[in-house]
Protein backbone atom coordinates (compact mmCIF):
# COMPACT_ATOMS: atom_id res chain seq x y z
CA UNK A 1 0.00 0.00 0.00
CA UNK A 2 2.83 2.39 0.86
CA UNK A 3 4.40 1.89 -2.58
CA UNK A 4 1.09 2.69 -4.34
CA UNK A 5 0.68 5.77 -2.17
CA UNK A 6 4.19 6.95 -3.07
CA UNK A 7 3.49 6.36 -6.77
CA UNK A 8 0.22 8.32 -6.59
CA UNK A 9 1.99 11.12 -4.75
CA UNK A 10 4.65 11.29 -7.46
CA UNK A 11 1.99 11.49 -10.19
CA UNK A 12 0.15 14.21 -8.30
CA UNK A 13 3.41 16.10 -7.78
CA UNK A 14 4.23 15.81 -11.51
CA UNK A 15 0.79 17.12 -12.51
CA UNK A 16 1.03 19.88 -9.95
CA UNK A 17 4.49 20.87 -11.18
CA UNK A 18 3.13 21.11 -14.74
CA UNK A 19 0.41 23.42 -13.54
CA UNK A 20 2.92 25.64 -11.74
CA UNK A 21 5.57 25.52 -14.50
CA UNK A 22 5.03 28.42 -16.96
CA UNK A 23 7.28 26.78 -19.56
CA UNK A 24 4.83 23.88 -19.84
CA UNK A 25 1.96 26.26 -20.58
CA UNK A 26 4.04 28.31 -23.01
CA UNK A 27 4.77 25.13 -24.96
CA UNK A 28 1.08 24.21 -24.95
CA UNK A 29 0.11 27.67 -26.20
CA UNK A 30 2.78 27.66 -28.92
CA UNK A 31 1.72 24.23 -30.17
CA UNK A 32 -1.92 25.33 -30.16
CA UNK A 33 -1.08 28.46 -32.14
CA UNK A 34 0.89 26.41 -34.68
CA UNK A 35 -2.06 24.06 -35.13
CA UNK A 36 -4.41 27.01 -35.64
CA UNK A 37 -1.96 28.68 -38.06
CA UNK A 38 -1.64 25.46 -40.06
CA UNK A 39 -5.42 25.19 -40.21
CA UNK A 40 -5.74 28.79 -41.40
CA UNK A 41 -3.06 28.24 -44.06
CA UNK A 42 -4.70 25.06 -45.37
CA UNK A 43 -8.06 26.83 -45.34
CA UNK A 44 -6.69 29.78 -47.31
CA UNK A 45 -5.09 27.47 -49.88
CA UNK A 46 -8.32 25.49 -50.20
CA UNK A 47 -10.30 28.68 -50.73
CA UNK A 48 -7.72 29.96 -53.24
CA UNK A 49 -8.07 26.71 -55.19
CA UNK A 50 -11.86 26.93 -54.99
CA UNK A 51 -11.87 30.55 -56.22
CA UNK A 52 -9.49 29.65 -59.04
CA UNK A 53 -11.63 26.67 -60.07
CA UNK A 54 -14.70 28.91 -60.15
CA UNK A 55 -12.84 31.53 -62.19
CA UNK A 56 -11.68 28.88 -64.65
CA UNK A 57 -15.26 28.13 -65.71
CA UNK A 58 -15.54 31.60 -67.25
CA UNK A 59 -12.43 31.10 -69.38
CA UNK A 60 -13.68 27.98 -71.16
CA UNK A 61 -16.00 29.97 -73.45
CA UNK A 62 -13.02 31.37 -75.40
CA UNK A 63 -11.47 28.01 -76.33
CA UNK A 64 -12.75 25.16 -78.49
CA UNK A 65 -10.81 22.04 -79.40
CA UNK A 66 -9.11 22.41 -82.80
CA UNK A 67 -10.29 20.31 -85.72
CA UNK A 68 -8.34 17.13 -86.39
CA UNK A 69 -5.72 17.07 -89.13
CA UNK A 70 -7.91 14.75 -91.20
CA UNK A 71 -10.68 17.32 -91.50
CA UNK A 72 -8.41 20.16 -92.59
CA UNK A 73 -7.76 20.52 -96.32
CA UNK A 74 -4.03 20.98 -96.91
CA UNK A 75 -4.46 24.22 -98.88
CA UNK A 76 -6.76 25.81 -96.29
CA UNK A 77 -5.69 27.73 -93.25
CA UNK A 78 -6.64 26.07 -89.99
CA UNK A 79 -9.20 27.51 -87.63
CA UNK A 80 -7.68 29.02 -84.52
CA UNK A 81 -9.19 27.28 -81.46
CA UNK A 82 -9.14 30.56 -79.51
CA UNK A 83 -11.65 33.34 -80.13
CA UNK A 84 -9.14 36.17 -79.73
CA UNK A 85 -11.64 38.81 -80.84
CA UNK A 86 -13.91 38.02 -77.90
CA UNK A 87 -11.00 37.35 -75.55
CA UNK A 88 -9.33 40.70 -76.19
CA UNK A 89 -12.62 42.57 -75.85
CA UNK A 90 -12.70 41.13 -72.34
CA UNK A 91 -9.13 42.25 -71.63
CA UNK A 92 -6.70 43.66 -74.20
CA UNK A 93 -3.74 42.37 -72.13
CA UNK A 94 -4.63 38.80 -73.15
CA UNK A 95 -2.52 38.14 -76.21
CA UNK A 96 -1.88 34.36 -76.32
CA UNK A 97 -3.12 30.99 -75.06
CA UNK A 98 -1.15 28.07 -73.62
CA UNK A 99 -2.28 24.42 -73.75
CA UNK A 100 -0.26 21.49 -72.39
CA UNK A 101 -1.86 18.13 -73.32
CA UNK A 102 -2.12 15.67 -70.46
CA UNK A 103 -2.40 18.45 -67.88
CA UNK A 104 -5.05 20.97 -66.89
CA UNK A 105 -3.04 23.80 -68.40
CA UNK A 106 -5.37 25.44 -70.93
CA UNK A 107 -5.34 29.18 -70.26
CA UNK A 108 -5.01 32.64 -71.73
CA UNK A 109 -1.65 34.40 -71.39
CA UNK A 110 -1.46 38.02 -70.27
CA UNK A 111 1.14 40.76 -70.41
CA UNK A 112 0.40 44.08 -68.72
CA UNK A 113 2.25 47.29 -67.95
CA UNK A 114 3.16 46.01 -64.47
CA UNK A 115 5.12 42.75 -64.39
CA UNK A 116 3.65 41.73 -61.03
CA UNK A 117 0.01 42.60 -61.70
CA UNK A 118 -1.09 39.18 -63.03
CA UNK A 119 0.67 37.38 -60.23
CA UNK A 120 -2.55 37.86 -58.23
CA UNK A 121 -5.18 39.07 -60.72
CA UNK A 122 -7.41 37.02 -62.99
CA UNK A 123 -7.99 37.34 -66.71
CA UNK A 124 -10.59 40.07 -66.08
CA UNK A 125 -8.21 42.07 -63.84
CA UNK A 126 -10.02 41.13 -60.64
CA UNK A 127 -7.99 40.13 -57.58
CA UNK A 128 -7.41 36.37 -57.50
CA UNK A 129 -4.63 34.73 -55.53
CA UNK A 130 -4.07 32.17 -58.28
CA UNK A 131 -3.49 34.97 -60.79
CA UNK A 132 -3.17 34.44 -64.54
CA UNK A 133 -0.52 32.85 -66.72
CA UNK A 134 1.68 35.73 -67.85
CA UNK A 135 4.89 36.94 -69.44
CA UNK A 136 6.89 40.01 -68.51
CA UNK A 137 7.58 43.14 -70.54
CA UNK A 138 11.10 41.94 -71.38
CA UNK A 139 9.57 39.33 -73.69
CA UNK A 140 8.05 40.08 -77.10
CA UNK A 141 4.46 38.98 -77.64
CA UNK A 142 5.22 37.11 -80.87
CA UNK A 143 7.44 34.50 -79.16
CA UNK A 144 10.43 35.28 -81.38
CA UNK A 145 12.82 35.82 -78.46
CA UNK A 146 15.54 33.19 -77.97
CA UNK A 147 13.96 32.49 -74.56
CA UNK A 148 10.44 33.38 -73.42
CA UNK A 149 9.35 32.63 -69.86
CA UNK A 150 5.71 31.98 -68.90
CA UNK A 151 4.89 32.17 -65.21
CA UNK A 152 2.08 30.40 -63.40
CA UNK A 153 1.28 29.52 -59.79
CA UNK A 154 1.55 26.09 -58.27
CA UNK A 155 -1.71 25.89 -56.33
CA UNK A 156 -0.49 22.77 -54.45
CA UNK A 157 -3.66 20.68 -54.83
CA UNK A 158 -3.09 17.50 -56.86
CA UNK A 159 -5.59 18.64 -59.49
CA UNK A 160 -5.03 22.34 -58.96
CA UNK A 161 -5.32 25.16 -61.44
CA UNK A 162 -2.74 27.33 -63.25
CA UNK A 163 0.63 25.52 -63.55
CA UNK A 164 0.04 23.02 -60.73
CA UNK A 165 -0.28 19.99 -63.01
CA UNK A 166 3.00 20.73 -64.77
CA UNK A 167 4.44 18.74 -61.88
CA UNK A 168 3.09 15.64 -63.66
CA UNK A 169 6.31 15.91 -65.68
CA UNK A 170 8.23 14.91 -62.57
CA UNK A 171 7.17 11.38 -63.45
CA UNK A 172 9.49 9.89 -66.09
CA UNK A 173 6.72 7.88 -67.75
CA UNK A 174 4.60 11.03 -68.10
CA UNK A 175 7.55 12.97 -69.53
CA UNK A 176 8.21 10.18 -72.05
CA UNK A 177 4.56 10.09 -73.15
CA UNK A 178 3.90 13.85 -73.43
CA UNK A 179 6.19 15.56 -75.89
CA UNK A 180 4.51 18.78 -76.98
CA UNK A 181 2.66 21.88 -75.86
CA UNK A 182 0.90 24.56 -77.89
CA UNK A 183 0.77 28.33 -77.82
CA UNK A 184 -1.95 30.06 -79.80
CA UNK A 185 -1.75 33.69 -80.88
CA UNK A 186 -3.97 35.64 -83.29
CA UNK A 187 -3.24 34.04 -86.65
CA UNK A 188 -0.81 31.37 -85.41
CA UNK A 189 -0.55 27.94 -83.82
CA UNK A 190 2.91 27.42 -82.33
CA UNK A 191 3.91 23.83 -81.59
CA UNK A 192 6.72 23.26 -79.09
CA UNK A 193 8.67 20.06 -78.53
CA UNK A 194 9.26 19.53 -74.82
CA UNK A 195 12.96 18.67 -74.58
CA UNK A 196 13.72 19.02 -70.86
CA UNK A 197 12.17 19.44 -67.43
CA UNK A 198 14.13 20.12 -64.26
CA UNK A 199 14.32 21.86 -60.91
CA UNK A 200 16.20 25.16 -61.08
CA UNK A 201 17.01 27.85 -58.54
CA UNK A 202 14.66 30.80 -58.11
CA UNK A 203 16.73 33.38 -59.95
CA UNK A 204 14.91 35.68 -62.37
CA UNK A 205 15.96 34.08 -65.67
CA UNK A 206 15.35 37.09 -67.89
CA UNK A 207 17.25 39.41 -65.53
CA UNK A 208 20.10 36.95 -64.97
CA UNK A 209 20.97 36.50 -68.64
CA UNK A 210 21.15 38.81 -71.63
CA UNK A 211 20.19 36.49 -74.46
CA UNK A 212 21.35 38.99 -77.07
CA UNK A 213 24.86 37.90 -76.07
CA UNK A 214 25.96 34.55 -77.45
CA UNK A 215 27.78 33.61 -74.23
CA UNK A 216 24.67 34.04 -72.05
CA UNK A 217 22.48 32.23 -74.55
CA UNK A 218 24.92 29.32 -74.77
CA UNK A 219 25.16 29.13 -70.98
CA UNK A 220 21.42 28.87 -70.44
CA UNK A 221 20.91 26.53 -73.39
CA UNK A 222 23.57 24.25 -71.90
CA UNK A 223 21.73 24.38 -68.55
CA UNK A 224 18.49 23.30 -70.22
CA UNK A 225 20.19 20.48 -72.11
CA UNK A 226 22.40 19.35 -69.19
CA UNK A 227 20.61 20.42 -65.99
CA UNK A 228 22.40 19.93 -62.67
CA UNK A 229 19.34 18.91 -60.74
CA UNK A 230 18.19 16.14 -58.43
CA UNK A 231 15.17 15.83 -60.72
CA UNK A 232 15.76 16.29 -64.43
CA UNK A 233 14.72 14.62 -67.67
CA UNK A 234 16.12 15.51 -71.09
CA UNK A 235 14.76 14.19 -74.36
CA UNK A 236 17.27 11.96 -76.13
CA UNK A 237 18.88 13.72 -79.09
CA UNK A 238 17.70 17.20 -78.04
CA UNK A 239 19.68 20.02 -79.62
CA UNK A 240 19.56 23.81 -79.58
CA UNK A 241 21.34 26.45 -81.65
CA UNK A 242 21.47 30.22 -81.96
CA UNK A 243 18.22 30.24 -83.97
CA UNK A 244 16.21 28.12 -81.52
CA UNK A 245 13.11 29.73 -80.00
CA UNK A 246 12.55 28.31 -76.52
CA UNK A 247 9.57 28.86 -74.24
CA UNK A 248 10.04 28.00 -70.57
CA UNK A 249 7.05 27.27 -68.34
CA UNK A 250 8.00 28.19 -64.77
CA UNK A 251 6.21 27.36 -61.52
CA UNK A 252 6.97 26.92 -57.82
CA UNK A 253 7.79 23.70 -56.01
CA UNK A 254 5.68 22.76 -53.01
CA UNK A 255 7.39 23.56 -49.72
CA UNK A 256 10.55 25.11 -51.18
CA UNK A 257 10.55 28.76 -52.22
CA UNK A 258 14.21 28.63 -53.22
CA UNK A 259 13.62 26.61 -56.40
CA UNK A 260 11.38 26.51 -59.48
CA UNK A 261 10.18 23.68 -61.71
CA UNK A 262 10.80 24.37 -65.40
CA UNK A 263 9.26 22.74 -68.46
CA UNK A 264 11.23 23.72 -71.57
CA UNK A 265 9.98 23.52 -75.16
CA UNK A 266 11.59 24.51 -78.43
CA UNK A 267 9.51 25.85 -81.31
CA UNK A 268 9.03 23.08 -83.87
CA UNK A 269 6.22 24.45 -86.05
CA UNK A 270 4.53 27.79 -86.70
CA UNK A 271 1.24 27.34 -88.58
CA UNK A 272 -0.85 30.23 -89.88
CA UNK A 273 -4.55 30.22 -89.00
CA UNK A 274 -7.64 32.00 -90.19
C-alpha positions in Angstrom: 0.0 0.0 0.0 2.8 2.4 0.9 4.4 1.9 -2.6 1.1 2.7 -4.3 0.7 5.8 -2.2 4.2 6.9 -3.1 3.5 6.4 -6.8 0.2 8.3 -6.6 2.0 11.1 -4.7 4.6 11.3 -7.5 2.0 11.5 -10.2 0.2 14.2 -8.3 3.4 16.1 -7.8 4.2 15.8 -11.5 0.8 17.1 -12.5 1.0 19.9 -9.9 4.5 20.9 -11.2 3.1 21.1 -14.7 0.4 23.4 -13.5 2.9 25.6 -11.7 5.6 25.5 -14.5 5.0 28.4 -17.0 7.3 26.8 -19.6 4.8 23.9 -19.8 2.0 26.3 -20.6 4.0 28.3 -23.0 4.8 25.1 -25.0 1.1 24.2 -24.9 0.1 27.7 -26.2 2.8 27.7 -28.9 1.7 24.2 -30.2 -1.9 25.3 -30.2 -1.1 28.5 -32.1 0.9 26.4 -34.7 -2.1 24.1 -35.1 -4.4 27.0 -35.6 -2.0 28.7 -38.1 -1.6 25.5 -40.1 -5.4 25.2 -40.2 -5.7 28.8 -41.4 -3.1 28.2 -44.1 -4.7 25.1 -45.4 -8.1 26.8 -45.3 -6.7 29.8 -47.3 -5.1 27.5 -49.9 -8.3 25.5 -50.2 -10.3 28.7 -50.7 -7.7 30.0 -53.2 -8.1 26.7 -55.2 -11.9 26.9 -55.0 -11.9 30.5 -56.2 -9.5 29.6 -59.0 -11.6 26.7 -60.1 -14.7 28.9 -60.1 -12.8 31.5 -62.2 -11.7 28.9 -64.7 -15.3 28.1 -65.7 -15.5 31.6 -67.2 -12.4 31.1 -69.4 -13.7 28.0 -71.2 -16.0 30.0 -73.5 -13.0 31.4 -75.4 -11.5 28.0 -76.3 -12.8 25.2 -78.5 -10.8 22.0 -79.4 -9.1 22.4 -82.8 -10.3 20.3 -85.7 -8.3 17.1 -86.4 -5.7 17.1 -89.1 -7.9 14.8 -91.2 -10.7 17.3 -91.5 -8.4 20.2 -92.6 -7.8 20.5 -96.3 -4.0 21.0 -96.9 -4.5 24.2 -98.9 -6.8 25.8 -96.3 -5.7 27.7 -93.2 -6.6 26.1 -90.0 -9.2 27.5 -87.6 -7.7 29.0 -84.5 -9.2 27.3 -81.5 -9.1 30.6 -79.5 -11.6 33.3 -80.1 -9.1 36.2 -79.7 -11.6 38.8 -80.8 -13.9 38.0 -77.9 -11.0 37.4 -75.6 -9.3 40.7 -76.2 -12.6 42.6 -75.9 -12.7 41.1 -72.3 -9.1 42.3 -71.6 -6.7 43.7 -74.2 -3.7 42.4 -72.1 -4.6 38.8 -73.1 -2.5 38.1 -76.2 -1.9 34.4 -76.3 -3.1 31.0 -75.1 -1.1 28.1 -73.6 -2.3 24.4 -73.8 -0.3 21.5 -72.4 -1.9 18.1 -73.3 -2.1 15.7 -70.5 -2.4 18.5 -67.9 -5.1 21.0 -66.9 -3.0 23.8 -68.4 -5.4 25.4 -70.9 -5.3 29.2 -70.3 -5.0 32.6 -71.7 -1.7 34.4 -71.4 -1.5 38.0 -70.3 1.1 40.8 -70.4 0.4 44.1 -68.7 2.3 47.3 -67.9 3.2 46.0 -64.5 5.1 42.7 -64.4 3.6 41.7 -61.0 0.0 42.6 -61.7 -1.1 39.2 -63.0 0.7 37.4 -60.2 -2.6 37.9 -58.2 -5.2 39.1 -60.7 -7.4 37.0 -63.0 -8.0 37.3 -66.7 -10.6 40.1 -66.1 -8.2 42.1 -63.8 -10.0 41.1 -60.6 -8.0 40.1 -57.6 -7.4 36.4 -57.5 -4.6 34.7 -55.5 -4.1 32.2 -58.3 -3.5 35.0 -60.8 -3.2 34.4 -64.5 -0.5 32.8 -66.7 1.7 35.7 -67.8 4.9 36.9 -69.4 6.9 40.0 -68.5 7.6 43.1 -70.5 11.1 41.9 -71.4 9.6 39.3 -73.7 8.1 40.1 -77.1 4.5 39.0 -77.6 5.2 37.1 -80.9 7.4 34.5 -79.2 10.4 35.3 -81.4 12.8 35.8 -78.5 15.5 33.2 -78.0 14.0 32.5 -74.6 10.4 33.4 -73.4 9.3 32.6 -69.9 5.7 32.0 -68.9 4.9 32.2 -65.2 2.1 30.4 -63.4 1.3 29.5 -59.8 1.6 26.1 -58.3 -1.7 25.9 -56.3 -0.5 22.8 -54.4 -3.7 20.7 -54.8 -3.1 17.5 -56.9 -5.6 18.6 -59.5 -5.0 22.3 -59.0 -5.3 25.2 -61.4 -2.7 27.3 -63.2 0.6 25.5 -63.5 0.0 23.0 -60.7 -0.3 20.0 -63.0 3.0 20.7 -64.8 4.4 18.7 -61.9 3.1 15.6 -63.7 6.3 15.9 -65.7 8.2 14.9 -62.6 7.2 11.4 -63.5 9.5 9.9 -66.1 6.7 7.9 -67.8 4.6 11.0 -68.1 7.6 13.0 -69.5 8.2 10.2 -72.1 4.6 10.1 -73.1 3.9 13.8 -73.4 6.2 15.6 -75.9 4.5 18.8 -77.0 2.7 21.9 -75.9 0.9 24.6 -77.9 0.8 28.3 -77.8 -1.9 30.1 -79.8 -1.7 33.7 -80.9 -4.0 35.6 -83.3 -3.2 34.0 -86.7 -0.8 31.4 -85.4 -0.6 27.9 -83.8 2.9 27.4 -82.3 3.9 23.8 -81.6 6.7 23.3 -79.1 8.7 20.1 -78.5 9.3 19.5 -74.8 13.0 18.7 -74.6 13.7 19.0 -70.9 12.2 19.4 -67.4 14.1 20.1 -64.3 14.3 21.9 -60.9 16.2 25.2 -61.1 17.0 27.9 -58.5 14.7 30.8 -58.1 16.7 33.4 -60.0 14.9 35.7 -62.4 16.0 34.1 -65.7 15.3 37.1 -67.9 17.2 39.4 -65.5 20.1 36.9 -65.0 21.0 36.5 -68.6 21.2 38.8 -71.6 20.2 36.5 -74.5 21.3 39.0 -77.1 24.9 37.9 -76.1 26.0 34.5 -77.4 27.8 33.6 -74.2 24.7 34.0 -72.0 22.5 32.2 -74.5 24.9 29.3 -74.8 25.2 29.1 -71.0 21.4 28.9 -70.4 20.9 26.5 -73.4 23.6 24.3 -71.9 21.7 24.4 -68.6 18.5 23.3 -70.2 20.2 20.5 -72.1 22.4 19.4 -69.2 20.6 20.4 -66.0 22.4 19.9 -62.7 19.3 18.9 -60.7 18.2 16.1 -58.4 15.2 15.8 -60.7 15.8 16.3 -64.4 14.7 14.6 -67.7 16.1 15.5 -71.1 14.8 14.2 -74.4 17.3 12.0 -76.1 18.9 13.7 -79.1 17.7 17.2 -78.0 19.7 20.0 -79.6 19.6 23.8 -79.6 21.3 26.4 -81.7 21.5 30.2 -82.0 18.2 30.2 -84.0 16.2 28.1 -81.5 13.1 29.7 -80.0 12.6 28.3 -76.5 9.6 28.9 -74.2 10.0 28.0 -70.6 7.1 27.3 -68.3 8.0 28.2 -64.8 6.2 27.4 -61.5 7.0 26.9 -57.8 7.8 23.7 -56.0 5.7 22.8 -53.0 7.4 23.6 -49.7 10.6 25.1 -51.2 10.5 28.8 -52.2 14.2 28.6 -53.2 13.6 26.6 -56.4 11.4 26.5 -59.5 10.2 23.7 -61.7 10.8 24.4 -65.4 9.3 22.7 -68.5 11.2 23.7 -71.6 10.0 23.5 -75.2 11.6 24.5 -78.4 9.5 25.9 -81.3 9.0 23.1 -83.9 6.2 24.4 -86.0 4.5 27.8 -86.7 1.2 27.3 -88.6 -0.9 30.2 -89.9 -4.5 30.2 -89.0 -7.6 32.0 -90.2 
